[in-house]
Amino acid sequence: MIRVWTILLLGGAVLSAQQANVPKEGLTRGIEKQPAKVEKEVGETPQKKSASDMDVSPENGDEEKKSLVIPNTGPEAVRLQIFLDQKHFGPGFIDGKPGMFTKLAIENYNISQGRKKDDLMIVKESIKEVTQPYATAIIPRIVVDYVDATLPRKKALQAERTSMPYRSVAEFMAERYHTSEDLLIELNSASVVKSAKAHSALKVPNIEPFKIEDLKVGRSHKKEEHLSARHIVIDTNTKQVYVYQLMVPKIPEVKEGNKAENKAVKLNVAKPVLIASFPITPGKTRFIPKGFWNLKNSVELPEWRYDKKLLETGIRGKEYLRIPPGPNNPVGIIWNGLTKSGIGIHGTNNPKTIGRARSAGCIRLANWDAARIPNLVRPGAVVVVK
């Protein structure tokens, strides 16, 4: 079994990332590789199109652009949040209440498309692509293997367990569909959500589900040529993690017999392109390891070493508890360790705290966002913490 040892050392050498000559703004190498799609469980599935394939040119020019506004609440806001989430620009909870993280996701998506940050054509794109903001999900039978209402909250009692599952079917379904239990109650009623069980139906955001059953305890993701060549920037001020890829321009073709055949060909400089961003909770200021690092490992469903003294002071204590793996483990469903000892990018057992509470020293994401990391970057990737 893989164990995560939360050693928050304040010293330590910066490894090979410093020799990479990576600019602070985020430079990577490699070729874009789309992550595999997850099979939908819900009702109507929106037909997927890339932004470049859509006809988003307004028929009425600037007048139509001026008429576009960011929805403040309701189904249209949910639709926009789903669109952003599925493009790998996480808006936080899909709750129909766009806030700071939805605004940042819009800006980041626009940057990835080469637009101005405040471009609102994304509203029209979301309407075209996400045809139905809600769908009906049938709770899978495997829910019985991932829910235990008796899961204790005291660490000493948790250490006696063999796993850290969900505490309710509502928690299972909320995380599965990137949302909150509050929205599920709003869509279905409190009584329906409270009584939900395997094979029951719930109205949920129409999004590709995060399937915890696809994860395996201790499974490790290894280096991969293209994904390991990407670059991560962790911005502790904006509370965002950014994933970049270096786009190499095509070399102009010079045909034989052309007058310019013997002349030097001018090449454009390769540029880093933003391909994903997610909201985070950074660690305590005194423990944040700012600088250049590398992604060292990526392990699914890790065990966690709970050391109270270490978390409070940064000094390793002699007394500790081993907390078993599961979605309610404090490091969530995956550990992506840095070459800075004891520091990693991981999930959480409390998605409501993302962007709000401080962690001890690591970088926390919602489990549904953290689970995407191996499809976007792999060990060996440069990580800049600022």
Buried (B, 14 or more C-beta within 10 A) or exposed (E): EBBBBBBBBEEBEBBEBBEBEBEEEBBBBBEEBEEEEBEBBBBEBBEEEEBEEEEEEBEEEEEEBEEBEBBEEEBBBBBBBBBBBBBBBBBBBBBBBBEEBBBBBBBBBBBBBEBEEEBBBBBBBBBBBBEBBBBBBEBBEEBEEBBBEEBEEEBEEBBEBEBBBBBBBBBBBBBBBBBBBBBBBBBBEEEBBEEBEBEBEBBBBBBBBBBBEEBEBEEBBEEBEBBBBBBBBBBBEBBBBBBBBBBEEEEEEEEEEEEEEEEEEEEEEEEBBBBBBBBBBBBBEEBBBEBBBBBBBBBBBBBBBBBEEBBEEBEBEEEBBEBBBBBBBBBBBBBBBBBBBBBBBBBBBBBBBBBEEBBBBBBBBBBBBBBBBBBBBBBBBBBBBE
